[in-house]
Amino acid sequence: MMAVNWAERISAFSRSPSRFLSGTTAEAFLAELLRELRDDRAAYSVKVLLLSPLCEHPALLCPSDSVGEETALELMSVFAQCPPKSVQFRCHLLLALTSVLVCTSCVSGRSRASQDFLNLLLQIAEDTIDLHGDGAARSVRATACDCLRELEACSPGLLSQRLELLGGLRQREASRIHQAYAALHTLVLRNAVYQLTQQTGAGAEHLKALLGGNTSVAWEAEQDCSLMNDKDSAILSSLILGPMGTVPTLQTGPDCKELRSVLSSLLEDSYLLTPLCQAALLHRLTEVVSMVPGVPPAVFRAQLLRLLGTSEVCLLHTTLLMKCAFTDSLFSAEDEAFILKRLVVLSQHPLLSTPEKLFYMDCILHFPENRPISCGDGDETLPVLLTPRLASALVPTVFNDSATMLARFNLLSLVYLEEGVEGEGEGSRGLAYLYEHLTSLLDIVQSGGSREIIVTFFRAAFLFLFYFCQVERYSSGLTEKLCKLYLCHTYLAPHLINLADQTQDRLTESSWAVGLLKALQVVITKAPLAQLTLQDLSQHLKMLTRVAEEGEIPQTSTLNFLSSIITPSSSSLSGDWRLGNSLLGVCRRLLVHPSLDSLLLPLADILQHLTCHYGNTDIQDHARLYYTLLTTLSREKLAGVLTQGLTEGGRQVKKRSLSAIMAEGEGLTSMLTIHRVEKAIFRLIEAGCEPRGEPQTEKGSDLTLNETESSPVEANVALETYRAQFEDPNFASEVILDYLLTHMEAIDPHFSQLFSIRLHFNPTDNHYEELSDISVPCLFRERQPPKVRLRLKPRRPYPTTLHASAIFTTQDGLSWHTVLPDIHVAFQQAFMSPPAPPAWGRGDKRTLFEGLWDEISSEGGLNDPADCATSLFCCQLKEAALIALVKKHFLSYLISDLSDEEEFKVLFYLPPLSHILLKIRTEEDAVHFNIATDNWQLLPHISSYLLTITSLQEDADG
Amino acid sequence: MSVRALWIISHEKGENVSVRFSRRFATVEHRAKSLAGSSYIAVPEENTVLQLLLTELGLSDSEKSYVALRDDCLHRQRSPAMELRVDGPGKGTLWPVLAISQGPLILACLPLVDAPAEPRPPLASLLSVSQGLTLLAGLQTFLLGSGGKPDSEGLASRLAMLPAILLQVCPLGSPLDVPILGAPATPTVPIPAGNQKQPVWKTGLHRGRAVVNVALIETVRSMQYGNRSRQDLWDVYGTVTCKVRHPGSSLCHLTASSVDNYDGSAFSGPYKFPFSPPLEPFRLCSYTSQVPVPPILGSYRLKEEENQLHVSVTLKLHESVKNSFEYCEAHLPFFNRDQMGVVDVKVSSGQLDVSKEKNLLIWALGQKFPKSREVTMEGKISFSGPTPGPTDSLCTELTAYIKRGGWAVKGQAALASVLATKGSSFRAGRSPCPPPHHHQSVPPPPFDPDPALSTSG
């Protein structure tokens, strides 16, 4: 029961650790695993299973080094208690321990647990007494060696000090597991020599000491190596990297007997190993010999006969790497010719698997020549010895599987290209063969080949063009054949478009792709319409869409084709949405075609026809949109709007439009929808502190400055004249506020240049009328902020807050919506001078003031007496402070003379019809602000206003 | 020289795909991380790998005729290594992924790149690639057997053995060996401990009589035009498999030489090789060769008339070939047609089996050709069955071929004659000193790209 449960859980974990751990935590799962591992009742077969998460995902289960350390200690105690006969479990425990310690960096940090584990492994490796004689202990020993090797591989230099010990163990072991000791010994040797090469001044003596286990020779590897592998992963990397790779060397002089004897002993026994281990061992020894120039590569000679004849891919590979390292110091020219010939033969041997053959072909293209000509920068190059005759064993045939066929096609193309494809030579004949082969493939596709054949054919065609598109006779022949093929099998449209795209991308100087598209346009538009199926038509439209992307290709025939298929006589289209969309796709590309001017009328006709007659509303709408765009936007603008959507994301959009049905609208959608910016981009700030409140309607405002003193009129006459102006409801009904539109600090540079900004305001209460939108042509971060004038029309002149938002366009043509910080309109911002008739002088205003004052005080007159009110506001202010206050806040509204310091008379007009009158006098105890207003509801606002300014003035004085 | 992860996937022609086994090697992954530095791409979870792998192998979305990611013409599989383009967090390209696919199984692994990651090193510079290929091939043979088609139960039981097998052959991501096929040879004794080291590829010593079994499988592929102006083409290849029961630890000796006439190289031999064979059957050598004439000359004519196919076949055994077989069969498959209806075909010798659901005629020729060494088949086939038969992209319309279903040659004599005539040299799979494996191969002239496998009447 439990076992089934665990098997399921472990397999669920291994299928998707992330999903498994979303249901629990790594910590809890690890604890569960460890508990079960310690449980004596659990079967060992289950326990083996429990170790697999630790082996495969140690870092996930032990997220920190300390957890790794604890887990390792736990596992070691489990190991100590485990009976020797549970071999499988003991082996898996060692593997799990290795994984946990390596992946939590306990090993590279030389933690306690990792030292203990290392000692445990060495102890197992050294304990060669097999008590039971059944080989059980041997398996554990082999695994211990594997673990030691992995520790050394992950933490190079870890075992350098034990080199002699390991060499001895290897030599003494006669049973089959000497292989494990040999692999371990070789790797430790390689890493130790590498470390010596990194030490300045290290030489023969050091090498000797290392091999002899003589640690009395000062060699501070212990601390060095841990430093080295943290910083430098070069030691992990293979040293045999081709002609350009550099190998660090250790100068020892010719006498390095000890190393030679170790090498020859390892090599002598190498045939006893499995091919995989032989290959690894030889590779490590190749690295060692290339690091120590004192040892001649000839030490490998005795192995060569065996290696050159092998059928094991890894052994031949290691031989090639050896050749790469030692070139002609180990391999004669004859060897080189033989190896190449062998590679060619193996590349086509019918008994080898396809991946092996492909690998051998890859080896031919990266053949390690004794005298490399190219610098071996990783590109494919042909070996000089690969003649067309030799390579002819690898000519592609229709019987090849597709991967082999393409690899051969590529290789042979390189061979013939090298020979020269003009004239009568082998290259030219070879090319003729390749072309013939390509046409055979085409014939198979033509006669209804499978998807795999189709894809293979197009890949081969691409290769052919890639190498030979300059050979006119073939490339134009291919175009012709492709067109014929397309007419028979219109479902190949996406493949052909892909071929055109890729050849255009990769062969920038060739115009083959345009030629193909032009030819396809011809065959599509010339083909008789009568046999056209709906399927064909939709493919044709895809094709024409791609054709229309080419500015060089005239589009008249495309338009003729479009108009002939939408005319009612041939209308099988009825109202298919997809088809309509494909039609619009072509139109869309035509809208941005460079020759649009000449296409304008027929294109407009087609769009109009679609708008009126196509049997699908969505398509009609889209067509109408295109029609409108075409007929109303200028060419530049049209191109601006449409190309943006097309090229956005490069080719990807193009591809998407082939597969995704909605794609046609997509580019446009992004152009036509308004994107939202989360953060505010700009705001309105009050423009300067110029005197406000001179409404433009008040023409005579200038006059107030002229000290014209006309004869004062009667107060009630003045009032009447004044009030008569308000019969026009629009008279002086607006408060005008000036703002500057400025960028917020720290915004995306994408928004530093904005255009066509339309500001929209929403009052938060109903004290003001709705505002109309305001347009600002542009806003550049580095220029003067544009002025924005708000015309507020109060119903009641109370302080208010306005919400503001804006729609604007960025340079890339996208539209955005943003919200501005709220605009607070203070009470005093609604203050204005009374809109006196133009002819009035200062005296008339004084008369007006007195008239109003009397009227309000007497609670009579025209205003509803219920609205009139008087009040008194007092405060402590020195005389100078009072004058400063008046100058600062009331100057524009002052009716009395500034020089008349006894009593200041101030008149505020607040649209639409309110007045506040102040008489300010300094009494003995305080300054008295006598207030009279014809709108008592303003009293709280005016008193809070007065309180603010007077207290500010006090502070300023204080 | 290690692999980061291993996956075993089963599928039925791209359907019912599932990961049957997977193994990640955490310590190798740890090394991959330090080697690749900032360009490190972690191995994604199983399902992601599966999807990417299927796309890369062209097995995904089989109902769609074109998928950009799968069918891009730029995307060339000219090396055995694939790129998996991982999306989402940890985005990047996982390379080099090796995969081998046979029957219902796909085996894949990701070898460690033990070289600077940028620029991408050539595949040929990474020993882990050939190691990975060997491991995959070994596992494939273990799982499928050499026949290549196990029943699902057999496969499941072998998959269940994999954890124990991997402990032996690839405990920590570095492949050490390939799984050994079949039960260990009996009866054996462990090699006595001594100073002489035991070959790893030999599990013990044989007790009993010395026995040597040799099996040869040779395949001849031939294209015959029946046209004087076009040269017929054929090639020959084969494998020699041995099972040697050799008592004690003494060595066998094998003499080999090359008769490759245009190869005057130092490797021509003759060589005498001391040779200690393993206990299991092993492939002694593989070869390719050219024989002067194809063993059977054939003529195959098809003519289509009113939904009936007129078939006419003549097969002639060459004089140089011994007229004695264990069995001999000719297979005539028909593709891209409806299922067979009426088959009215007469043969001059042997028997005809009709497999209507496979659209296949099997002509059993028995153990020998008649004295004239010539057999004929003549008749009409109608294809009027209710369902379409098998398809093939090459054999369309009147293109068809004859395949010799089986043709086993009896006894040792044939082997001797092959060895004598080919002079092929030998290579032992696990032998200590295999001689140079030599393929005698004259590069054939290019095959006709549009072969007339059958000439229409």
Interface residues (C-beta under 8 A of the other chain):
Chain A: S14 R15 S16 P17 S18 V48 S52 C55 E56 H57 P58 A59 Q88 C91 H92 L95 T98 S99 V102 C103 G135 T143 D146 C147 R149 E150 A153 C154 E173 A174 S175 R176 H178 Q179 A180 A183 N229 S233 L236 S237 S238 I240 L241 G242 D269 Y271 L272 L273 T274 P275 L276 C277 A279 A280 H283 L305 R306 L308 G309 T310 S311 E312 V313 C314 L316 H317 T318 L320 L321 C324 E334 A337 F338 R342 V345 L346 H349 P350 L351 S353 T354 P355 E356 L358 F359 M361 D362 C363 L365 H366 D377 G378 R389 L390 S392 A393 V395 T397 V398 F399 S402 A403 L406 A407 N410 Y433 E436 H437 T439 S440 D443 I444 S447 G448 G449 S450 R451 E452 I453 I454 V455 F458 R459 A461 F462 L463 Y491 P494 H495 N498 L499 Q502 R506 K655 L658 S659
Chain B: M1 S2 V19 S22 R23 R24 F25 A26 T27 E29 H30 R31 S34 L35 G37 E45 E46 N47 G58 S62 S65 Y66 V67 A68 R70 D71 D72 C73 L74 H75 R76 Q77 R78 S79 P80 L98 A99 I100 D114 A115 P116 P119 R120 P121 P122 L123 A124 S125 L126 L127 V129 S130 Q131 L133 T134 L135 L136 A137 P163 A164 L167 P171 L172 G173 S174 P175 L176 D177 V178 P190 I191 A193 G194 N195 Q196 K197 Q198 P199 V200 W201 T203 T219 R221 D235 Y237 T239 S265 A266 F267 R283 C285 S286 T288 N336 T391 S393 L394 T396 E397 S425 R427 G429 R430 P432 C433 P434 P435 P436 H437 H438 H439 S441 P443 P444 P445 P446 F447 P449 D450 P451
